[in-house]
Amino acid sequence: MMPTLLPGDWVLVVEPRGYRTGDVVVVEHPGRPGYEMVKRITASPGEVVSERRLGPDEWWVQGDHGSSTDSRHFGPVGGDALRAKVTLIYGPKDRRRRVR
């Protein structure tokens, strides 16, 4: 899969009212407090991932790159680990677009 964000991209993030599958988010690494990463939500609470149903406040996040450190390595994250939603790439100029 082609990564949504590339090195050097400048992005706008917002604190949304809620999150959903497909959102690109800033998430705190569960094993490294204070270390934030950008990942995509690939499953929401109640959905089944790897033969496991996510709990009411569990989210499955994955990077767009196959070798990303994400829920495939550390499992689901709690809603308190979700910090913001990426909504727009605003730089460089030739990469300006909304993130969906």
C-alpha positions in Angstrom: 0.0 0.0 0.0 1.3 3.5 -0.8 1.8 5.5 2.4 -0.6 8.4 2.9 2.1 10.5 4.5 5.6 10.9 3.2 8.7 12.1 5.1 8.7 15.9 5.0 4.9 16.3 4.9 3.4 18.9 7.1 -0.1 18.0 8.4 -3.0 19.6 10.2 -4.5 17.6 13.1 -7.7 18.1 15.0 -9.3 16.6 18.1 -12.5 15.1 16.7 -15.7 14.3 18.5 -15.1 10.7 17.6 -13.0 8.3 15.6 -13.9 5.7 13.0 -12.3 3.0 10.9 -10.1 4.5 8.1 -9.1 7.6 10.1 -5.4 8.6 10.1 -4.6 9.4 13.7 -1.9 10.5 16.1 -1.6 7.7 18.7 0.6 7.3 21.7 2.7 4.1 21.6 1.4 1.9 24.5 4.9 0.8 25.6 6.6 4.2 25.3 4.7 7.0 27.1 5.1 10.3 25.3 6.1 8.8 22.0 3.5 9.6 19.4 3.1 7.9 16.0 0.8 8.4 13.0 -1.3 5.3 12.1 -4.6 4.4 10.4 -7.5 3.0 12.4 -8.2 -0.4 10.8 -10.8 -1.7 13.3 -13.0 0.0 15.9 -14.6 -1.2 19.1 -16.7 -4.3 18.6 -15.0 -5.3 15.3 -13.2 -8.6 15.0 -9.4 -8.6 14.2 -7.2 -11.7 14.1 -10.1 -13.8 15.5 -10.5 -11.4 18.5 -13.3 -9.1 19.1 -12.2 -5.6 20.2 -13.5 -4.4 23.6 -15.7 -1.2 24.0 -12.6 1.1 24.2 -10.1 -0.8 22.0 -8.8 0.4 18.6 -6.7 -1.5 16.1 -4.1 0.8 14.4 -1.8 0.0 11.5 0.7 1.9 9.5 0.3 2.1 5.7 3.7 0.4 5.4 3.8 -3.3 5.9 6.8 -3.3 8.3 5.3 -0.6 10.6 5.3 -1.0 14.3 1.6 -1.0 15.1 -1.2 -3.1 16.6 0.2 -6.2 14.8 3.1 -5.9 17.3 1.6 -4.4 20.5 -2.1 -5.2 20.2 -5.1 -2.9 20.4 -4.8 0.6 22.0 -7.2 2.3 24.3 -9.2 5.3 23.3 -7.0 7.4 25.7 -4.0 6.7 23.4 -5.7 8.4 20.4 -4.6 12.0 20.4 -5.8 13.6 17.2 -7.0 13.0 13.7 -4.9 14.0 10.6 -7.2 16.0 8.3 -5.0 17.8 5.8 -1.5 17.7 4.2 -0.6 21.4 3.7 3.1 21.1 2.7 5.0 20.8 0.6 2.8 22.7 -1.9 2.6 19.9 -4.5 1.3 17.4 -1.8 -1.6 19.7 -0.5 -4.7 17.6 -0.1 -7.3 16.4 2.4 -6.6 13.1 4.2 -9.4 10.6 4.1 
